[in-house]
Amino acid sequence: MSNVRRASPIVLALSFAALLGGCFEPPVAERMLLEFRSDGAARATLMIDLGRAEDFESLAVRKRIAIAERDLTAGTDPWLARFEGLTQGTDGTSFQRARGALREFRRWAELNDPAGLSALFADDPVDFSYSQNGDRATLEISPSGASRATRKERERVQAEVAEWSSAFAGYVDRVFELEQFLEANPERRKSCWQRVFGVKGGGDGEDGAEGAAELSAAEEALAKAVSDSLAELLGAFEIDGREGFSLDERVRKVFHPLSAQLIVNLPAPASEVQGFDAPSAEEQAGEEDFAYAFPERSLLATLDALEARWLVAGAARALLDHLRTNPDGEMDIERFASGPVTKESTTPPGPTDVSDPLLELLRPEGAYRLVWQIPNPESR
């Protein structure tokens, strides 16, 4: 992660090439891995990764990192209390430091009876259940309908989600306006989308000449409108320097029932899957474990589905992925340069056309369930 040297949020400073991917990653990331073994036992591993404080100018972000480091090293982090009762088998803790600062924290425990894993979820608004009948194992996680956030936090996020929905509707509307112009002027497509994403023109031949062409005043206005709307929209995923959290993290706290991102590894493919994201055949090829993810409930997790309602190519997702993974490189805009971007037979949405499906996507399902066969239940 590169050093962050920006005082202005994305909504005020639209220089995509200067934005750094690290600004869009939480400075403190928590993940939980549950590994169910072929003999019926299980292992839980908590993984907490901390950003480097020196990478952030924001005092709020630095304080957030410092508090997390202090609580983990002092043993006062709430996660450690959850692990205290998991002493059926072996357990351990590991730290990784860089220049004296904590960067990675790992806490793990092995249990002969995976039902004991419920202690790890006691503070979250879910019911965790593991049961075994012969060689048949069942894992169920059922959200209670409550939230991890306070009432004040929920009210704030409710207003912010409504505002973001309005911004999303405006963004899609600006894309429709640009695409309507480009339908009549297809030779201007590459230049306009280069302006949207801040990609430089140039090169030899017809593409290079077209890409380097200056925009007319009308083209500039249309492309800039899309670019500005993207900046406003993606501000939700940038860490707020004043508070140390992004809007997307606040939304997750309200809607996502689990404190940490959860991955479940099974020794065999699940025979029943409800709610969990299952691996594709390509992802699973050659793997001995079968990984299932508890779906996140956040703005980031809804972005693809929202854009797909009106767009065949999502500019917001494409730009966000670029900023998170390769902010210093040249963005690939071929999909937008080749067009079209909007879906046929659709019209731009109003705010409620966005907020209603968005809230539906944010609400967790009633139950998450995995059922699998234990390969060697008698081998313990």
N, C-alpha and C positions, 0 to 999 in steps of 0.2 A: 504494500500500500504506500503510495507516494504522500509526501507532506502536503497537508491541506493549507493553502495560503489564500483563503478567500473570505472576505467579510460579508459579501452580499449573497443572499439566497438566490436560487435559480430563477425565481420569479422576477427578480430585479436585474440579474446579470445574465444575459442570454449569450454566452460564449461557449458553445458546446465543446469545442476542442480544448478549452481550458478546464472544464469540469473534470473532476477526478472520481474514478469508480469507488474509491474508499468512502466517499461522502455518502454513499447510498447503502453502505453496509452497517448494521448495528455495531457500535463499539463494544458491546457485550452480547455475545451470542450463546444461547443455551440449547443443547440438543441432548436427547435421551435415546439410547440404543438398548432395546430389549432383545436378547438372543436366547431363543429356546433351543435346547440341545436335543440330540437324537435319543438320549436316555430319559428325557422328561424333565431334566433340571433346567435352570435358566441363569442367565447372567445379565445384570443391569449395569450400564455404564453411562454416567453423567459426563458430558463434555462441555466445558465452558471455555470459550475463546475470548480473549481481551485484546482490543486494539492498542496500538502504541499511543500513549498520551501526547507524545511530541508530534504526532501527525495531525493534531487538531489544535487550532487556535482558540476554539471555544472553551471557556472556563467550565461551562456546564458539562460538556462532554468529558473533559479531563477529570472533573469531580466524579462523574458517573463511573469512570474506569477505576479511579482511586478507591471509591467506596466498595466496588466489587472486589478489588484486590485485597483490601483490608479485611472484609468479611470472610473471604475464602481462606486467607492465611491465618486469621484469628479463630477460625472455626465457628463463626457466628452466622454464617450464611444459612438461610432457612433450608436449603437443600441438604445440608449436612445433618440436620435434625431428622430429616426424612430417612436418611440412610442408617441412623443409629441402631434401629431395631433389626436391621438385616444382617444378622450374625450367624445364620444357619451353617454357612460354609466359609470359604475364604473371601476376604475383601481387602481393598487397598485404596491408596490415594497417591497421586503423582502430580508434580508440578513441573512446568517448564518455564524457565526465566530467560530473558534476554536483557543484558546490561542491567541486571538486578531487578527488572520489572517482570511481574507475572504475565505470561502470555497465554499459557494453556493450563487448565486445571482438569484433572480426571479423578472421578470417584467411582469405584465399581464394587459390586458384591455378587457372589454366586449363591444361589438358593436351590436346595434339593426340591423344595415345594414352591413352585412359582406363584402360588396364591399369596405368598408374603409380599409380592411386589406391590400389592395394594397400598402399602405404607408410603410408597413414593408418590402417590396421587391423592393422599389424604387431604391436602390443602387446596386441591383443585376441585371445581364444581362438577365432578364426575363420579360415577360408581364404577369401580374397577373389579372385574371378576374373572378368575381363572378356575377352570374345573377340568377334571380328567376322569374319563370312564373307559377303563381298559387302555387301549392304545389310541383312544380318541381324545384330543385336547381341544378346549374351547376357550378363547379369550374374548371378553366383551368389555367395552368401555361405553358407558351411557352418560352423556351430558345431562345434568340435572335441570338445565334451563336457567340457572343463575349465571352471574358474570363474575370474573375475577376483578373487575373494576368497581370503584365506588360509584355511588349515585351521581356525584358531581362529575366524575370522569365520564360516565355514560351520557349525561346531558350534554357535555361539551362535545363528545364524539358525534352524537346525534346531529348537532348543528353543523359540525365540520363535514360529515358525510353528505348532508344535504347541499352544502356549498360545493363540495367536490363533484357531486352529481351534476350540478349546474355547470361547472367548469368542463366536465366531460361532454355534456351535451353541446356546449359551445365549441369545443374542439372538433367534434364530429361534424358540426355544421360548417365550420371553416374548411374542413377537408372536402366536404361536398361542394362547396363553392369553388374551391380550387379545381377539383376534378371536373366540374361542369365546364369551366373554362378550357381545361386541357382536352376535353372530349372534342371541342371545336378547334383546338390548336395543338394537336398531338406532337408537333415538332418542338414545342416549348416545354414538354414534360420534364426532360432531364434537367434543364436549367432551373425550372421552378422548384423541383424537389431537392436539387443541390442547395438552393437558397434556404429551403425549409430546415434542412439538417446541418447547414453550415459547412457543406462539403465543397472544396475548391474545385473549379473546373480546370481544364487543361488537357494536354495530350495531343496526339497527332490524328489526322484523318477526320472523317465526318463527325464522329462522336466527340472527339476532343474539341472541334470547332464549335459544335452546338453547345457542349458543356461549358465552354468559356464565354459564351455570348452573354451580354448584359441584358438585364430584364427591363422591360418597359415599366412605367410608373404603375400601371394597372397590375402587371404581373408581380411586381415587387410588393404591392399592397396585399395581394392574395396570399403569396408565399409567406410574407411576414406575419399575417394573421394566423396562419397555421403554426408557424414557429413560436409565436407568443403564446398561443393556447397550449401548446405542448409544454412550454416552460412553466406555465401556471399549474398544469395537471401533474407534472412530474415533481413539483415541489413537495408533494405528499410523501415521496420516498426519500427525500433528502433529510439528513439529520439536522434538526433545528438547533442552531448554535446557542440560542437563548435558553433552551430547556434540556438539551442533550438527547432528545428523543424525536423520532419522525412521527408525522401524522399516521403513517401506516402502522407503526408500533403501538400507538394509542388505540387504533382501530382493532388491532389484534388482541390487545388486552381486554377489550370490551366483548369481542365476539368469539375468540378462540378459547376453548375451555381448558387447555393444557398450558402450563407454564413454559415447557420446553417443546421444541420440535421433536416429534416421536417417530422413530423407525423401529419396526419389528422384524427380526430375522427368524425364519422358521427352518427346521431341518428338512422339510418336505413342502411341496406346493400345497397351499390351502385348498381344501375341498369346498369350503364355503367362504365367501368374501362379501362382507356388507360394510359399505362406507369407506373402507381403506382403499388407497390407491395401489393397485397391483402392478408389478413390473411387466413390461412387454417381453415378448419372446426374445427379442434382440438384446434387451438389457440383461435378461436372465441367462443367456447362452453361456454355458461353461461354468456357471457359478454353483457352488455346493450349497449355499444358503439362499433362501428365497425371501426377498426384502419387500415389506409392505409399509407404506407411509400413511400416517394419520394426516388427512388433508388439512392444510393450513386454512384459517379463516382470516383473511386480510385483504386489503386493496390489491396488493401484488398478486395474490392468488386468484382474484376475480378478473384481472385485467384482460387476459386472453379471451375469456368468455364474453365480456362486455364488448370488446372491440369487434368480435366475430359476429355480433348481432347486426352490425351495419357496414363493416369493412372486411374486405378479403385480404388486406395487408394492414396490420396494426402499426401505425407510426409510433405510438407511445411505447409499445412493447419493444419495438426495434431500437428506438433511441435509448430506452432505459437499459436494455441488455448491452448496448454498445458502451454506455457510460460506466456500467458496472464491471465490464470485462476488458475493454480495450479503449479507454478514453483518449489515449495519446495516438491511437492509430486512425487510419482513414475508414470511415463508416461505409459499409457496402449498401448502396441504395438501389441496386439493380432491380429489385422487386417493384420499387416505386417508379423507377425510370421507365420500366416496361409497361406498367399499368395493366388494367385499371385497378384502382384502390378501393372504390366503393362497391357495395353489393348492388346488383340490379334489383329493381322493384322495391327498393327501400327508400325512406325519406329520413332526414335528420330527426333525432329524438328531441323531445322536450325534457326538462329536468326530472319529472316524475317517470318518464319512460326509462330513465336511467336508474333513479333511486329505488324503484320497486324491484326490478330484477337484481340490483346490487344488494339490497338487504336480504333478498332470498338466498343469494350466493353466500352471504356472510353468515347466515344462521347455520349452526352445526346441525347435523342429522340427529335423529333421536337415539340411534345406537350404531356402534361400530363393532364388527364381529369377525373373528377368524376361527375357522375350524380346520384341524389338520390331524393326520395320523402320525403318531410317535413311532419312528422306525424301530427303536430298541428299548422299549419301556422296562425290560427286566435286567438291563445291563448295569444298573447302578449298584 
